[in-house]
Amino acid sequence: MLLNLRPLRENREYRLLFFGQLVSFLGSMVSYVAVPYQIYDLTKDNWMVGLLGLVQLGPVLVFGILGGTYADRLNRRRLLLWSESLMSLLIFGLALNAFRAEPSVTLTFILVALFQSVVGFHRPAMDALTQKLVERKDYAAVGALGSFRYTVGAIAGPALGGILIAGFGVKGAYLFDFFTFLAALVALFLMKKIPDPELSARSPWLDAKEGLRYALSKPELIGTYVIDIVAMVFAFPVALFPAMSEQWGGAKAAGLLFSAMAVGALLMTITSGWTSRVSRHGRGVVVAALLWAVFMIGVGLTDQLWVALLFLALAGGADMMSGLFRSIIWNESVPNELRGRLSGIEMISYMSGPLLGNARAGWMAAQFSIPISLSGGGIVCTLMVLLTAVFLPRFWKYQGHYAKGPS
């Protein structure tokens, strides 16, 4: 069964949000290549590229919780407008730094950390607004469409980033990202006004505590967080792409490496109709994480670009399979009045893993080698995913409520 497009056809507000964020994310993925490529070009150090993850981790942990809390207290469309505006200014700052004769590595790290702080408010507001705009019966379709938006941007963005960096340097990539934020702002302005959430008399910290308490009370939610963190910490390869690309052609090869996982994710997404007939979502997440680990081992064992791209694409498909089932579990388990707070916690789980994973990958590559960092991480990931399934049996057995047909 192919991708369900009904929410795009029938819901104008969701359609504006979808396409505005599609354009914005395309630009963000261009910068996703440009930042580590610039750091590696300036330092020639895998560990410095990995440190980007640690620099972003603090803002993710702090503002993932706080941003999610305010997404349940403030007008979500207005919060998105402010977030997109600040993010565009920070990207413009990266462009200005890149135009300098000697770009500052320190300033790049600072701007990236500030950008990640704003993302902590942006992503929960977008998730909570999306859930509010669509009907419950469309959750699976909207989850798949969100994945489609991600994979299109994650394929085209890095490939375009490689071309822009090769032709105009990283400053051209940053300027492209800046203008895509402007397009997203136009789409948000065109949306109708969204009602404010109910006012809360309590402090934001009490609201945040309520969200954490709810998340910790649901084994199915805990499982989604732990599995994703484990998979990403031990087998996320992105920090190694700039160094890997040097043996295969530089910036254009880097663009291909950054895009490869999204190609597999896109193929999984456009054939995702079958996920609506699966009810055992916990098992689906575990199996997908195991496949991700195995394919990353394959990446580490090859010295040919096309084989590495193939394994990365397969890993991307497995990661998207996990993401689809995790999205369904989140939407089925979380009431909308808590959606912003829980979205912030979700963001911590799916962003802290890659950030820590980049740091781990960069450190292991610097201490040993790139193949050991990739394959060794994949082996440890396999063991940790299996242990997670054993110690969280209720997550493994979780069965959704809205699947159609037998699993």
Secondary structure, DSSP 8 states (H G I E B T S, - for coil): -----HHHHH-HHHHHHHHHHHHHHHHHHHHHHHHHHHHHHHH--HHHHHHHHHHHHHHHHHHHHHHHHHHTTS-HHHHHHHHHHHHHHHHHHHHHHHHSSS--HHHHHHHHHHHHHHHHHHHHHHHHHHHHHS-GGGHHHHHHHHHHHHHHHHHHHHHHHHHHHHHH-HHHHHHHHHHHHHHHHHHHHHS----------S-HHHHHHHHHHHHHT-HHHHHHHHHHHHHHHHH--GGGHHHHHHTTTTHHHHHHHHHHHHHHHHHHHHTGGGGGG---HHHHHHHHHHHHHHHHHHHHT---HHHHHHHHHHHHHHHHHHHHHHHHHHHHH--GGGHHHHHHHHHHHHHHHHHHHHHHHHHHHHHT-HHHHHHHHHHHHHHHHHHHHHH-HHHHT---SS--S--
